Amino acid sequence: MIAVTPPPATTSERLLVASRLFGPLSVARDEVITMPDGMLGFAGERRWIMLPAAPDGVFWLQNIDDSGLVFLLVDPFQFFPGYVVDLPDLPEPAPGASVAVLSIVTLPREKGGETTANLQAPVVIEYPARQARQIVLPDPAYHTRHPIDLRKKLA
């Protein structure tokens, strides 16, 4: 089952997270997402929080330990009809668990540049364990820079 919206935290114990993009954030400790292997290019960064953006299916993934490390994520199934992710090497989720598959978005550096989504290496999050990993899909149809029009979603 694909469930993109993270379930609410279950405790009131709070954690202060510094973010260059959002300022100081107070989040429930239960909202922390752990990536035991880190992300590609950021192997040492293992603790994250996911913040919903204004439209459904769009999120910010903020690193807890590096205030400047934040990624924009989208639900790729909303933007790319026919996108298929096979998760054969992941352990079977526990009963009642759900899995979210999200793609990292690269925003253009200059006005008028192209926004792209990485369909080759999605981030897979298992709830309620809040464990995640970035996987690399072997399908040659998917690469790291698929053009995406976020304006359609934001309009």
N, C-alpha and C positions, 0 to 999 in steps of 0.2 A: 504494500500500500504506500503510495506517495503522499506524504503530508508535509506541506511546506511551512505552515505557520507553527513556530515552536510552541509547545505546551507551556502554560504558565508555571512559574516557580512555585514550589510547595512550602518553602520556609521564608521567614522574614529576615533572616540573617543577611546583612548587606555587605557589599564589597565596593570600594571606591575605585573607579577606573578612570585614569587620565586619558583624554582623547584630544588630539590637536584639532580634529574636525568638529567635534561636538562639545568640547569642554569637559568638565568633570561629570562623570556618570555614576550614579548610585544604582547598583543592580543586585538582585538577589543572588547569593552564592549558587543556588540551584540553576541559574541561567548560564553558568559557565559551560562552554563546549570544549572538550579536550580532544586534541589531535595528537595521539601518541607518536606519530611519525612526522609531525609538522606538515608544512605545505612545501610543494616544489619550490626550491630557492629560499625557503625559510624553515629549514628542518628543526632549528632550535626553538621555534615559536609554537608553543603547544596549547596555550590557554586563550580562548576567544569568547566573545559574546556576540550574539546576532541581534541587530536592531532592525525592526521593520521600517521600511521607507513608506512614503505616502501611498503609492499604489500597491495593491495586492501583488504578491509574487516578486517584489523587489526588496532587497535587504542590504544592510551594511554589516560586514564581518569585521569587528574591531578587536585587535590584539590587546590583551590585558596588560602585558608587560612592556610593550613598545607603543607609546601614545601616538606615534605617527604612522603606524602600520594598520591600514584599514582597506578592505576590498568591497567593491560593489558586487552583489550577487543577484542573479535573476533565476526565476523558475524557467528553465529552457523550454519546457513543454508548452508554455504559453506563447512563446515567440517563434518556435521552430517546429511546426507540425511534422510529424513523422520521425522526430528525434527519438532514438531508442538507446537505452543504456542497459547492458547486460552486466549483472553484478555476480558473476559466478564464483569469484574468489573471496567474497565477503561471507562471514559466518551468518547463519540464519538468524534473523532478529528474534528476540524473546517473544513469547505469546503476548499480544496486546501492544507490541512495539510497532513503530512506523518508521519509514525511511524517507528522507528528503534528498533530492538530487538537485544541486544548484550549480550554475555556471558563473565563473568570474568574468566581469565586464571590464574592458579597458576603455577608458574615456579618452577622447582626443586631446592632444597637448595644445593644439591651436584651434582657433575658431574655424568652423567649417570642416574640421577633420572627421574621420570616420570612427564611430563607436563600434566596438567588436565584442563578441562573446567567445569564450574558450569552451568549445564543445568537446574537445579532446580530453581534457583533464578536469571533470567536474568534481565538486566537493559533495561527499555523501555523508549525511548526518543521520545517526540512529537515535530515535527518541523512545523511551524516556531516559536511556542511559547517557545521552548527550555526548556520545563518542562520535568522532568524525575522522574522515581521511579523504585525501585527494587521490583519485585513481586516474590512470591513463588508459583510455580506451584504444584497443588495437585497430578499430575500424578506420580505414584510410579515408572514408568520407568525412570524418570529423577532424578539424584542425583547431589551432589556437586563436584564429582571427576570423570568425564568421560575422559579417556585418549585421548589426542589430539597430532597429529604430526604436529607441526608448520613448521618443516623443509620442508615438501612437499610444503607448501605455499611459503616459503622463497626461495626455489630453483628456 
